[in-house]
Amino acid sequence: MLLLGLFFAILAFGYSLTAYLAVRRPRNDGFPPLPESHPPITVLRPLCGAEPGLEEALDSLCRQCDARVQIVFGVQDPADPALAIVRALCARFPALDIAVVVDSTRHGYNAKVSNLMNMMRAARHDYLVLADSDVQVPPGYLAGVCAPLADPSVGIVTCPYWGRPIRAQGASGLCSELEAVFVNDWFMPSVRVAALIGSRDFAFGATIALRRSALEAIGGFAALADQLADDYRLGQLTRAQGLRTVLSSVVVATTVAEPGWRALLQHETRWLRTIRAVRPAGYLTLGITFSVPVAVLSYALSGGAGAVGALLIATATARVMLHFAASAQGPGRPGAWRRLWLLPASDALGFALWCWGFATHEVQWRHERYRVARDGSARPITVEDVES
């Protein structure tokens, strides 16, 4: 038990230190920004509801677009309140090339992908940028994200992101803060570690840029119509064509406004079980990324051995260092000291949900429950499934 505890304690400390170094590592994707005479770009922003921070997120994109950029907004419900925000943006930026697609046609279980398939009818350019509705982008976003597409060996470019918790009507401040810590202190550092060791087996819906030819080569968005992790699958399919995935040096922000504990638990469980479905071996090793809970269990397993206790203290110290390094990645994220007390709760919750992720392949996705298959596709759970 002592040797086992020591082994896991070493792994936990090693991961925490590596994650800290990976987050502190300068970001550079190796591609110069696009020149002003860049190829025309179509930005696709599928929308669903007037979620908190939506107008600010869309405005951040519009402010850096020019005549060579087309923006396509899409909704599936003619009564969607997001349309009022889009109309206000059109009035605020009359010189921009903005198209709005309203189409309720469903092409599969994934509503976002259905929306994108409908929106593609309006897309006119060969460079495509997909971005989730709640993404706020920094200056120089399009020039930085699209630059690698000039290399024909690149399939997709994806952006790291940081969670921006906001206090909005109907949102829980505590749950939003916990979700942001989960994103900023756990998920994105794990991506940085993967990138540090050479992996590019990821893609994030916060932003994906690709050429139209790469999308057509995989069968278009129709190939993603039933995928829960449509972003991951898009990267996987383009890599299967022999094309590379580039992790951009551009970091975007996503709005985090969890309405309560139930939504928080469902969101993080869906996230983890989707990872388990598409990468079962990787999911098993993911446990070590919850370094402090692992170190605590290692200490208990060792019977309180002094060496393991010292590693526990070192791991906790590296974890705090990681928190400050991660907090510095996102502009507008002051108060890292104030959020220190959230770390034990966020880490313990994440580790517990990782353990719970082994229980089933079922997830809650909006208002329905789905079963996630090995390829990442999701099928609604019917009454017949429950009865059987």
C-alpha positions as CSV (number, residue, x, y, z in Angstrom):
1,M,0.0,0.0,0.0
2,L,2.9,2.4,0.8
3,L,4.5,1.8,-2.6
4,L,1.1,2.2,-4.4
5,G,0.4,5.4,-2.5
6,L,3.8,6.7,-3.3
7,F,3.4,5.9,-7.0
8,F,0.2,7.7,-7.4
9,A,1.4,10.7,-5.3
10,I,4.4,11.0,-7.7
11,L,2.1,10.9,-10.7
12,A,-0.2,13.6,-9.1
13,F,2.7,15.9,-8.4
14,G,4.2,15.3,-11.8
15,Y,1.0,16.2,-13.5
16,S,0.4,19.4,-11.5
17,L,3.9,20.6,-12.2
18,T,3.7,19.8,-15.9
19,A,0.3,21.5,-16.2
20,Y,1.7,24.6,-14.6
21,L,4.6,24.7,-17.0
22,A,2.4,24.0,-20.0
23,V,0.1,26.9,-19.1
24,R,3.0,29.2,-18.5
25,R,4.6,28.2,-21.8
26,P,4.4,31.1,-24.4
27,R,1.7,30.6,-27.0
28,N,2.8,30.5,-30.6
29,D,1.2,28.5,-33.4
30,G,4.1,29.3,-35.7
31,F,1.9,31.2,-38.3
32,P,2.1,34.9,-39.0
33,P,-1.3,36.7,-39.0
34,L,-3.2,37.1,-42.3
35,P,-2.4,40.2,-44.2
36,E,-5.1,42.9,-44.8
37,S,-5.6,41.4,-48.2
38,H,-6.7,38.1,-46.8
39,P,-8.9,35.6,-48.6
40,P,-12.7,36.2,-48.0
41,I,-14.0,34.6,-44.8
42,T,-17.4,33.4,-43.8
43,V,-18.1,33.2,-40.0
44,L,-20.9,30.9,-39.0
45,R,-22.6,31.7,-35.6
46,P,-25.5,29.3,-34.8
47,L,-27.8,30.8,-32.2
48,C,-30.4,29.5,-29.8
49,G,-32.0,31.9,-27.4
50,A,-30.9,35.2,-25.9
51,E,-28.4,33.7,-23.5
52,P,-26.5,36.0,-21.0
53,G,-23.8,38.0,-22.6
54,L,-24.9,37.2,-26.2
55,E,-25.0,40.8,-27.5
56,E,-21.5,41.5,-26.1
57,A,-20.1,38.3,-27.6
58,L,-21.5,39.0,-31.1
59,D,-20.5,42.7,-30.9
60,S,-16.9,41.6,-30.3
61,L,-16.9,39.9,-33.6
62,C,-18.7,42.6,-35.6
63,R,-16.2,45.2,-34.5
64,Q,-13.3,43.6,-36.3
65,C,-15.0,42.5,-39.5
66,D,-14.6,44.3,-42.9
67,A,-15.9,44.0,-46.4
68,R,-14.0,40.7,-46.9
69,V,-15.8,39.0,-44.1
70,Q,-19.4,37.6,-44.2
71,I,-21.2,36.8,-41.0
72,V,-24.0,34.2,-41.1
73,F,-26.3,34.0,-38.0
74,G,-28.7,31.1,-37.9
75,V,-31.7,30.2,-35.7
76,Q,-34.2,27.4,-36.0
77,D,-37.2,29.1,-34.4
78,P,-38.7,32.3,-36.0
79,A,-39.6,33.5,-32.5
80,D,-36.1,33.0,-31.2
81,P,-35.3,36.1,-29.0
82,A,-31.7,36.1,-30.4
83,L,-33.1,37.5,-33.6
84,A,-33.8,40.8,-31.8
85,I,-30.2,41.1,-30.8
86,V,-29.1,40.2,-34.4
87,R,-31.4,42.9,-35.9
88,A,-29.8,45.5,-33.5
89,L,-26.4,44.5,-34.6
90,C,-27.4,44.8,-38.3
91,A,-28.5,48.4,-37.5
92,R,-25.4,49.1,-35.6
93,F,-23.1,47.8,-38.3
94,P,-24.9,48.6,-41.6
95,A,-21.7,48.2,-43.7
96,L,-21.1,44.6,-42.7
97,D,-22.1,41.6,-44.9
98,I,-24.5,39.9,-42.5
99,A,-26.9,37.1,-43.5
100,V,-29.6,35.7,-41.2
101,V,-31.0,32.2,-41.8
102,V,-34.2,31.1,-40.1
103,D,-34.9,27.5,-40.8
104,S,-36.5,24.8,-38.5
105,T,-35.4,21.9,-40.7
106,R,-33.8,19.1,-38.6
107,H,-31.1,16.8,-40.0
108,G,-30.3,14.7,-37.0
109,Y,-30.2,14.7,-33.2
110,N,-27.7,17.5,-32.9
111,A,-29.6,20.8,-33.2
112,K,-26.5,22.9,-33.5
113,V,-25.3,20.9,-36.5
114,S,-28.7,21.0,-38.1
115,N,-28.5,24.8,-37.7
116,L,-25.1,24.9,-39.4
117,M,-26.3,22.7,-42.3
118,N,-29.2,25.2,-42.9
119,M,-26.8,28.1,-42.6
120,M,-24.3,26.7,-45.2
121,R,-26.8,27.6,-48.0
122,A,-25.9,31.3,-47.3
123,A,-22.1,30.8,-46.9
124,R,-20.3,32.3,-49.8
125,H,-16.6,32.0,-49.1
126,D,-14.0,29.2,-48.9
127,Y,-12.5,30.1,-45.5
128,L,-15.1,29.1,-42.8
129,V,-15.0,30.0,-39.1
130,L,-17.4,28.3,-36.8
131,A,-17.9,29.8,-33.3
132,D,-20.4,29.1,-30.5
133,S,-22.9,31.8,-29.8
134,D,-21.4,32.7,-26.4
135,V,-17.8,33.2,-27.6
136,Q,-16.3,36.6,-27.1
137,V,-13.3,37.2,-29.3
138,P,-10.2,39.4,-28.9
139,P,-8.8,41.9,-31.4
140,G,-7.1,40.3,-34.3
141,Y,-9.1,37.1,-33.9
142,L,-9.9,36.3,-37.5
143,A,-6.4,37.2,-38.8
144,G,-4.9,34.9,-36.2
145,V,-7.3,32.0,-36.4
146,C,-7.4,31.8,-40.2
147,A,-3.6,32.3,-40.8
148,P,-2.8,28.5,-40.7
149,L,-5.4,27.7,-43.4
150,A,-2.9,29.1,-46.0
151,D,-1.0,25.8,-45.4
152,P,-2.7,23.1,-47.4
153,S,-1.6,20.4,-44.8
154,V,-3.8,22.1,-42.2
155,G,-7.3,20.6,-41.8
156,I,-8.7,22.7,-38.9
157,V,-7.6,25.4,-36.5
158,T,-9.1,25.4,-33.1
159,C,-8.9,28.0,-30.3
160,P,-8.2,27.4,-26.6
161,Y,-10.7,29.3,-24.4
162,W,-11.3,30.4,-20.9
163,G,-14.6,30.5,-19.0
164,R,-15.9,34.0,-18.1
165,P,-18.4,33.7,-15.3
166,I,-21.1,36.4,-15.3
167,R,-23.8,37.2,-12.8
168,A,-27.0,37.3,-14.8
169,Q,-30.7,37.0,-14.1
170,G,-31.5,33.3,-13.6
171,A,-27.8,32.3,-13.1
172,S,-26.1,31.1,-9.9
173,G,-23.0,33.0,-9.2
174,L,-21.4,30.2,-7.2
175,C,-22.2,27.5,-9.8
176,S,-21.0,29.8,-12.6
177,E,-17.7,30.3,-10.7
178,L,-17.3,26.6,-10.2
179,E,-17.9,25.9,-13.8
180,A,-15.3,28.5,-14.8
181,V,-12.7,27.0,-12.5
182,F,-13.5,23.6,-14.0
183,V,-12.8,25.0,-17.5
184,N,-9.8,27.3,-16.7
185,D,-8.0,25.3,-14.1
186,W,-8.7,21.7,-15.2
187,F,-9.9,21.3,-18.8
188,M,-7.7,23.8,-20.6
189,P,-4.6,22.9,-18.7
190,S,-5.1,19.3,-19.6
191,V,-5.3,20.4,-23.2
192,R,-2.1,22.4,-22.8
193,V,-0.4,19.3,-21.4
194,A,-1.6,17.2,-24.3
195,A,-0.3,19.8,-26.8
196,L,3.0,20.0,-24.9
197,I,3.6,16.3,-25.5
198,G,2.6,16.5,-29.2
199,S,-1.0,15.5,-29.2
200,R,-3.5,17.3,-31.4
201,D,-6.4,14.9,-30.7
202,F,-8.9,17.8,-29.9
203,A,-11.1,20.4,-31.3
204,F,-13.3,23.0,-29.5
205,G,-16.6,24.4,-30.6
206,A,-15.5,27.8,-29.2
207,T,-13.8,28.3,-32.5
208,I,-13.0,26.0,-35.5
209,A,-11.6,27.4,-38.7
210,L,-11.3,25.3,-41.9
211,R,-11.4,25.4,-45.6
212,R,-14.6,24.5,-47.4
213,S,-12.8,21.8,-49.3
214,A,-11.8,20.1,-46.0
215,L,-15.4,20.2,-44.9
216,E,-16.7,18.8,-48.2
217,A,-14.0,16.0,-48.1
218,I,-15.6,14.5,-44.9
219,G,-19.1,14.7,-46.2
220,G,-20.0,18.2,-44.9
221,F,-21.8,18.9,-41.7
222,A,-24.1,15.9,-42.4
223,A,-21.3,13.7,-41.1
224,L,-21.8,15.3,-37.7
225,A,-25.6,15.3,-37.6
226,D,-25.9,12.8,-34.8
227,Q,-22.7,13.6,-32.9
228,L,-22.8,14.8,-29.3
229,A,-19.2,15.9,-29.5
230,D,-19.5,17.4,-33.0
231,D,-16.4,19.5,-32.6
232,Y,-14.2,16.6,-31.6
233,R,-15.6,14.5,-34.5
234,L,-14.9,17.3,-37.0
235,G,-11.3,17.3,-36.0
236,Q,-11.1,13.5,-36.0
237,L,-12.5,13.3,-39.5
238,T,-10.2,15.9,-41.0
239,R,-7.2,14.2,-39.4
240,A,-8.4,10.9,-41.1
241,Q,-8.0,12.8,-44.4
242,G,-4.3,13.3,-43.5
243,L,-4.7,16.9,-42.5
244,R,-3.3,18.5,-39.4
245,T,-5.0,20.1,-36.4
246,V,-3.5,23.4,-35.2
247,L,-4.0,24.8,-31.7
248,S,-4.2,28.6,-32.3
249,S,-2.3,31.1,-30.3
250,V,-5.6,33.1,-30.1
251,V,-7.6,32.6,-26.9
252,V,-11.3,33.3,-26.8
253,A,-13.7,33.6,-23.9
254,T,-16.9,31.7,-23.3
255,T,-19.7,33.0,-21.1
256,V,-20.4,30.8,-18.1
257,A,-23.8,31.4,-16.5
258,E,-25.0,28.1,-14.9
259,P,-28.6,28.5,-13.6
260,G,-28.0,26.1,-10.7
261,W,-26.5,22.9,-9.2
262,R,-28.6,20.6,-11.4
263,A,-27.4,22.3,-14.6
264,L,-23.8,22.3,-13.4
265,L,-23.8,18.6,-12.6
266,Q,-25.5,17.7,-15.9
267,H,-23.1,19.9,-17.9
268,E,-19.9,18.5,-16.3
269,T,-21.2,14.9,-16.4
270,R,-22.1,15.2,-20.1
271,W,-18.7,16.6,-20.8
272,L,-16.9,13.8,-19.0
273,R,-19.0,10.9,-20.3
274,T,-18.6,12.2,-23.8
275,I,-14.8,12.1,-23.4
276,R,-15.2,8.5,-22.0
277,A,-17.3,7.5,-25.0
278,V,-14.9,8.8,-27.7
279,R,-11.6,8.1,-25.8
280,P,-12.1,5.3,-23.3
281,A,-8.4,4.7,-22.7
282,G,-7.7,8.4,-22.4
283,Y,-10.6,8.8,-20.0
284,L,-9.1,6.2,-17.6
285,T,-5.8,8.1,-17.4
286,L,-7.7,11.4,-17.0
287,G,-8.2,10.6,-13.3
288,I,-4.6,11.7,-12.5
289,T,-5.4,15.2,-13.8
290,F,-7.5,15.7,-10.6
291,S,-4.1,15.9,-8.8
292,V,-5.0,17.0,-5.3
293,P,-7.8,14.5,-4.7
294,V,-5.5,11.8,-6.1
295,A,-2.7,12.9,-3.8
296,V,-5.1,12.9,-0.8
297,L,-6.2,9.4,-1.6
298,S,-2.6,8.4,-2.0
299,Y,-1.7,9.7,1.4
300,A,-4.6,7.8,2.9
301,L,-3.6,4.7,1.0
302,S,0.0,4.9,2.3
303,G,-1.2,5.1,5.9
304,G,0.0,8.7,6.3
305,A,3.6,8.1,5.2
306,G,5.8,11.1,5.5
307,A,7.1,11.0,2.0
308,V,3.6,10.8,0.5
309,G,2.5,13.7,2.8
310,A,5.4,15.8,1.5
311,L,4.3,15.0,-2.1
312,L,0.7,16.0,-1.1
313,I,1.9,19.4,0.1
314,A,4.0,19.8,-3.1
315,T,1.0,18.9,-5.3
316,A,-1.3,21.3,-3.5
317,T,1.3,24.1,-3.9
318,A,1.7,23.3,-7.7
319,R,-2.1,23.3,-7.9
320,V,-2.3,26.8,-6.5
321,M,0.5,27.9,-8.8
322,L,-1.5,26.5,-11.7
323,H,-4.6,28.4,-10.6
324,F,-2.7,31.7,-10.7
325,A,-1.1,30.9,-14.1
326,A,-4.5,29.9,-15.6
327,S,-6.2,33.0,-14.2
328,A,-3.6,35.2,-15.9
329,Q,-4.5,33.7,-19.3
330,G,-7.9,35.4,-19.5
331,P,-8.2,39.2,-19.7
332,G,-10.8,40.4,-17.3
333,R,-10.2,37.6,-14.8
334,P,-8.9,39.5,-11.8
335,G,-9.4,38.1,-8.3
336,A,-7.4,34.9,-8.4
337,W,-6.8,35.2,-4.7
338,R,-10.5,35.6,-4.1
339,R,-11.3,32.3,-5.9
340,L,-8.7,30.2,-4.1
341,W,-11.4,28.8,-1.8
342,L,-13.2,27.4,-4.8
343,L,-10.3,25.1,-5.7
344,P,-11.0,22.3,-3.2
345,A,-14.7,22.2,-4.1
346,S,-14.1,22.3,-7.8
347,D,-11.4,19.6,-7.7
348,A,-13.4,17.3,-5.4
349,L,-16.6,17.7,-7.6
350,G,-14.7,17.1,-10.8
351,F,-13.0,14.0,-9.4
352,A,-16.4,12.6,-8.1
353,L,-18.0,13.2,-11.4
354,W,-15.1,11.5,-13.2
355,C,-15.7,8.5,-11.1
356,W,-19.5,8.7,-11.7
357,G,-18.7,8.9,-15.4
358,F,-17.9,5.2,-15.4
359,A,-21.5,4.3,-14.4
360,T,-23.3,4.6,-17.7
361,H,-23.1,6.2,-21.1
362,E,-26.2,8.3,-20.5
363,V,-26.2,12.1,-20.5
364,Q,-28.7,14.9,-20.2
365,W,-28.6,17.2,-23.3
366,R,-30.9,20.1,-23.0
367,H,-34.4,18.6,-22.2
368,E,-33.7,15.0,-23.3
369,R,-31.6,12.1,-22.1
370,Y,-29.2,10.5,-24.6
371,R,-27.0,7.4,-24.8
372,V,-23.6,8.1,-26.2
373,A,-22.1,5.5,-28.6
374,R,-18.4,4.7,-29.0
375,D,-18.1,7.0,-32.1
376,G,-19.6,10.0,-30.2
377,S,-23.0,9.8,-31.7
378,A,-26.0,10.3,-29.4
379,R,-29.4,8.6,-29.5
380,P,-32.4,9.7,-27.5
381,I,-33.4,7.3,-24.7
382,T,-37.0,6.3,-25.4
383,V,-39.7,4.9,-23.2
384,E,-39.0,1.5,-24.7
385,D,-35.4,1.7,-23.7
386,V,-36.3,2.5,-20.1
387,E,-38.8,-0.3,-19.9
388,S,-36.3,-2.8,-21.4
